[in-house]
Amino acid sequence: MQDALLHIYWLPMALAFGAALYAVVAVVATCISTTRVAARERRSAPTPVSVLKPLCGAEPRLFENLATFCEQTHPCFEVICGVSRTDDPAIAVVHRLQATYPHCRISLVVDPRIHGTNLKVSNLINLAQWARHDVFVLADSDIAVERDYLERVCAPLADPCAGIVTCLYRAKGIAGFWSRVGAQFINEWFVPSVRIAHAFGSTRFGFGATLALRRATLERLGGFERLSNTLADDFWLAEHVRELDLTTVLSPVVVETDVTESTLAALWDRETRWLRTIRSVNRAGFAFLFVTITLPWIVCGAWLAFALHGAPVHAAVPVALVAAAVTGVGARVILHAMMSGERGMFRRDLALMPVRDALLFAQWMAGSFGSTVVWRGVRMPVEDTDGPAAVFRHEPVKAFEVSDGR
């Protein structure tokens, strides 16, 4: 066993060191982003905003999440909610919202027209024609925000060089064990990965949690219609804006999202879809994601240190491996503490870290294969299609309802 290790020990050793270094950098990048970035934030005179909310079904906490968009301190905004079916349960939620916030302009659009394979984008196309204002804010239905959210995320658009604003999100598991594991996927893997990329100068991202842009910018890139057959519509919207030589701004605002998957199967499907989506937009980056799954490689390094005990290698090798393991595990625990929002969450979910990383490694392997994903019950190709699929092509029909509840 030792003889075999002597020939290849450098490979698991490199992975262990790389994983430990990544964990440390993740902690540093998170510290920097939560201190210095917020200090540089600037405000400008608010401009009128249209918030577009594509809905599908009565998701858990839908009313509570939508309500946060109706309690904004922004002086002039509207919220436009849209569904594609007259029997969608979200309609009742929007009617309740209109009754609860009569002072807020909340419109409901029920429009069955489908414009491509991406049903969310079809919804956005139908919503955009009813928007009154020249600044659009898109946010997924499971997002909750603070009262000054609109003022802060739209402020960078005062700079004519800024094309689109996006922001990160903090997850909360609200459906038991597996939803808590899913929250760690976002909080302790996805968010730190973005922080690191941003710290090294990358702005090649765009998140459905928030996308703010001017109407004129959207029209220049071809409108939402350009995304009608695209899986990663949030990423590609930002990418098309960058093609106009406009910048992407990562706002210091961090919104909140709910993880509602209560079973391993549901969580597997969702996260594997995310990973395949990452693969579709950045194959090289996806190929090296295994380094960011830190605990398996750190544990491998610790095992290697003991396996090489007494072998004819430099005495510093086992010591360095143990030091890397201790440093890496310590950094992961610190990151977990930093991303644990509620009191008691640190201790409760500490033991989930190895489960999370082992599952993520298996999902990364699964995400390396497959050409389709299932999103809201619809199977979609991972790669973009050349045009609208025939099954989604319909003759234009009049919207069933456009109502502001008044």
N, C-alpha and C positions, 0 to 999 in steps of 0.2 A: 504493500500500500504506500509506504513511504517512498519507495523507488519511483513509483508512478507520479507521486506528488512532486518529487524533485524536478521533474521535467516540465510540469505545467503549473506549479504553485504561483508563478508570477501573474497568471490570469485571474484567479480568484482574489489574489492579493490586490491587484489593480482595481478590481470591482469593489472590494471592501473599502479601500482608500477613497475611491471616487464617490461611493455612497456616503461615507462619513463627511467628506468635504461638501457634498451637495447639501446634506442636512445642516451643516454649520452655515453655509451661504444662505440657505432658506431662512434661518433665524435672523441673520444679519439684514437680509433684504426686507423682511417683515418689520424689523425694528425701524429701519430707515424710512420705509413707506408710511408708517404710522406716526412718525414724528416730524420729519422735515417737509414732506409733501404738503401736509395740511397747513403748515406754517406759511407756505408760498401761495396759498389759494387767494384769488382775487375775486371781488364781486363787481358787477356792473349793473347799470340800470336795467331792470327786468323788461323783457319784450314779451308780447302775448304768445301763449304756447297752446298747441293742440296735443293732448295726450291720447295716443291711439292704443286701445286695449283689445286685441283679438282674443275672443273667449271661445271655449268649447267645453260644455258641461259644467256642473256645479262642483268644482273642486273643493277639497277641504279648506276652510278658512277663506273662501273666495270673497265673501262680503267684507271680512275684516281687512284683507289685503287691499281690496279696491277702495275701501273707506279711507285708507291713508293717503290716497291720491286726491281725495276730496277735501282734505283738511290742510291744504297747503297755504303758506303765508304769501305765496306769489299773488300779485294784485290782479292778474288777468290770465285766466287759463280755462280750458274746457276739457272734459273727459269724454271721449267717444268710444263706446263699447260696441263690439260687433260679433254676431253669430251668423251661422249659415243656415240654420234650421228653425222653423217656427216652434218646434217642440223642445228646443234646447233648454235644459233646466237653468242655465245661466241667465235666461231672460227674467225669471222671477227675482233673481238676486239683483239684477240691475234695476228693476222696478222698485225693489225695496231700498236700494241706494238712492234713487231719485226722490223717494218719499222722505228719507232720513236727512238728505242734504238739499233742501229746496233752493237754497241760495247759490248752489253750485250748478253750473251748466253741464249736465250729464246727458248725453245723447245715446240712444240705442239704435243700432242699425241691424236689421235682419235682412240679409241679402244672400240668396242661394247661388249666385253666380260663381262659377269655378273657372280659374284662369290658367291652371297648370297642375302639376303634380304636388306642389307644396300648398296644402290647404290653409296654412297659417298666412302665407303670402297672399293667397286669394282673398282672405279676410281683410288683410291690410289694404289691398287694392280697392276693395269695396268701401273701406272706412275713409281712405284718404280724400275721396271726392267730396266728403261732407265737412272736412276740416276748414275752419274759418281763418286760422292764423298761419303765419309764415315760418314758424318754428315747430317742428314735430319732435315729440318724445315718444319712443316706443318702449314698452316694458311688458314683460311676460305677466301672465295672470297670477302667478304665485309669488309675486314680489310685493314686499311691504317697505315703506319709506318713511323718513323723518319729515317734519313739517316744512323744513327749508329746502327740501330735495330739489324742487323745480328751479328755484333761484340759483342753487349751486351748480347743478349739472348743465344749465343753459348758459351760465356766465361766460365760459370760454368761447362761445360762438360769437361774442362781440369782436373777437379777433378775426379779420377776414381770411387769415391763413388757416384757421381751424375749420376742418370740414365736418368732423363727427366726434361726439363725446360718448364715451362708454364708461362703465364702472364695474367694479367687482362686487361680489355678494357673499354674505355669510349665511351658512345653512343651519337649520335646526331640524332635527329628527322628531317628528310628531306622531309616529305610528309604530313605536316599539323598537325592538332590538335592531332589525335590519335597516330601519330608517336612520338610526343613530350611526350605524356603519356607513350608510350613504352620506350622512352629513360630514363624516371625516374625509370622504373622497373629495368633497369640495373644499372644506376648511384647511385640511392638512396635506393635500396633494395638489389640487388644481390651483388654488389661490397662491400658495407659495411659488409654484412654477411660473405663474404670470408675474409675480413680484420680481423674481430673479431675471426673467427675460426683459422686463421693463427697466430694471436697474442697469442692465447691460446695453440699453439703448433701443430695444425693440419696441415698436408700436404696431406690429402686425397682428392685431386682434380686434375683436368686436363681440360683445356679449349681449345676449337677449335680455339680460337683467335691466339694461338701459342702453338705448341708442338715441342720441339727440342730434339733430341736423336741421339745416334750413330747407324749406320747401324748394328754393331755387337750386340747391345742391342736388336734391333728389331728382328734380326734373333734368338737370344736366347729365346725370348718369343713366337716364332712361326710365326713371320711376321704379316702383316696386315690381312692375311687369318684368324687368330684367332678371328678377329673382324667382320667377314663377315656377321654374323647374329645378330649383337648387335646394339641396338638403341643408347645408350650413348657411342659411339665409342671413343670419346675423353677422357671421364672419365676412361673407361676400359683399354685404352691403357696405361695410367699412372698407373692404378691399377696393371696391369700385370707387369709393370716395377718394381713396389714396391715389388711384389712377388719374384723378383730376389734379394731382399735385397739391392736394390739401392734406393737412395733418390729422392724425388721430390723437385725441387727448384722453388719457386715463384719469378720470376724475378722482379726487380723494374721497368722494362719497362712497360708502359701502352700504348697500341695501341688504335686505334680509329675504331669504327664501325658505320654503318648507320642503322637506323631504318626506314624501307620503308613502313610499313603497314599504309595505309591511311584510313582504316575503322575499326570500332569496331570489326566486325566479324573476320577480318584477324588478328588483334592484339590478340583477344581472343584465336584463334586457336594456334597461335605461343606460347603464354605465358602458355597456358594450357598444351601444349606439353612439354615445359620446366619443368613445375611443376610435371607432371606425370613421366618425366624422373628422376627428383630428387627422387620421391617416389620409383622408381624402384631400385635405387642404395642405398638409405638410408631411410628406412621406419620410423625408430625412429626419425631421424632428421626432416623428412617431417611432422610427426605428431605434432611436437612442433613449426612448422613455424608460427603458428598463433600469437605467442608472438612477432615476428619480424614485424608484421603488426601493427605499433604503434598507429596511430591516432585514429582508432575506440576505442581502449581500453583507451586511454588517455581521449577522449571525454566522454566515459562511466564513468570514474573516476570523471570527473568534474560534470557530472549530478548527480552521487551518492552523492557527497559532498552537493549539494543543497537539494537532496531528504532526506538526513538524518538530515537536519536542524531541531532542536527541538526534535529529537528522543533521547531516553535514551541510548546514546553511549558516550564514552569518548570524551571530547571537542576537543582533539587533532586529532581525526579521520577525520572530515571534513577539518581541516586545512592541514593535511598531504596530503589529496586527492587533494586539490587545489594546494598545492606546487608541487606535482607530475605532475599535469596537466601543470602547467606553465613551469616546468623544461623540461618535455617531448616535449612540443610544441616548446620551445626555442631551444632544441637540434635538433629537426627536421628542423627548419628553418636554423640553423647554418650548418647542413649537406647539405641542399639544396644549401646554398651559396657556400660551399666548392666544391660541384660537378657541379656547374653552370660554364661552360667553357667560353662561349662567353659573351661579354659585353651586358647587357640588358636582358640576359636569366633569371637572378634571379627574377626580377620583373615580367617578362612576364609569367613565369611558376610557380610562387609561388602559385597561386590559384589552380593549378593542383594537389597539394599534397593530399587533401582529396579525389579527384576523383581517384587518383592513388591507395591510400590505400583501398578505398571501392572496387574498381575493383579487386585488388589483393586478398582481402578476399574472394570475390565471386569465383575467379579462384582457390584459395586454396581449397574451398569446392568442386568445380567441379573436381579438380585434384585428390581428394581423391577417385574418382570412375573412372571407365573406364579401359579397358584393351588394347586399341589401340590408336595410334596417326597417324595423317596424316603428312607426311614430303615430300615436293616436289612432291605432287600429289600421293604418294605411302602410303597406309595404312600399318603400321608396328605394331607388338605386343609390348606392354610395356616391358614385360619380354623377356629374351633371348629365342630363339628357339633352339631346339636340333640339327638342321642341316639345310642346305639350303632348302627353300621352293621349291616345284616342279615347281611352276610357274616361278621361277627365274633361274632354271637350264638350261643352254644352252651348246651346244657343243662349244669347243674353236674355235675361228675364228681368222684370222690374222687381225692385226690392219690395219685400212684403211689408216692411215697416221701417220708418225712420221717425223716432220720437224722442223728444227731450223730457218727457214726463210731465209737461205743463198742460 
